[in-house]
Amino acid sequence: MVLIVGAGVGLGALLLNWPGEKDNRAASLFAGVNSPESRTAPKIQPQISDENEVSVEVSPVSLEGDRWMFEVAFNTHTVNLDFNPKDISYIRSEVEGERPALVWTGAPLRGDHHSSGQLIFPSIAGKKIEIVVRNVAGVPERIFKFGL
């Protein structure tokens, strides 16, 4: 198993760095997320929604460039979580409205009780932003508010 994972990682690295590669969508998708120019967000406190026996915690990681990253954790002891967070998560502001998540770096939840990863969104203009997670454990919207 370790050999297979290692080979997959090595192949992925080889493909991402293939000489002459002009259309590298994976590299461009993450451009600016972890670059030295990125502003980390240590001053902004995590937000937690704890409803219907499921806790969802959202913490800003990087809010610079054209991609913004948030650490997200889902935890429960009684509910089977079965969804891909990318498909149910949105960023919105008072200026630009709502946009869907671009990437979930964790594994899709398949009946799991605990999962975490990063949600990556397009950057959005506004002083007040919200991360919205829909339809987790019967809660129509969990809204996490952050002032910039």
Buried (B, 14 or more C-beta within 10 A) or exposed (E): EEEEEEEEEEEEEEEEEEEEEEEEEEEEBBEBBEEEEBEEBEEBEBBBBEEEEBBBBBBBBBBBBEBBBBBBBBBBEEBEBEBBBBEBBBBBBEEBEEBEBBBBBBEBBEEBBEBBBBBBBEBBEBEEBBBBBBEBBEBEEBBBEBEE
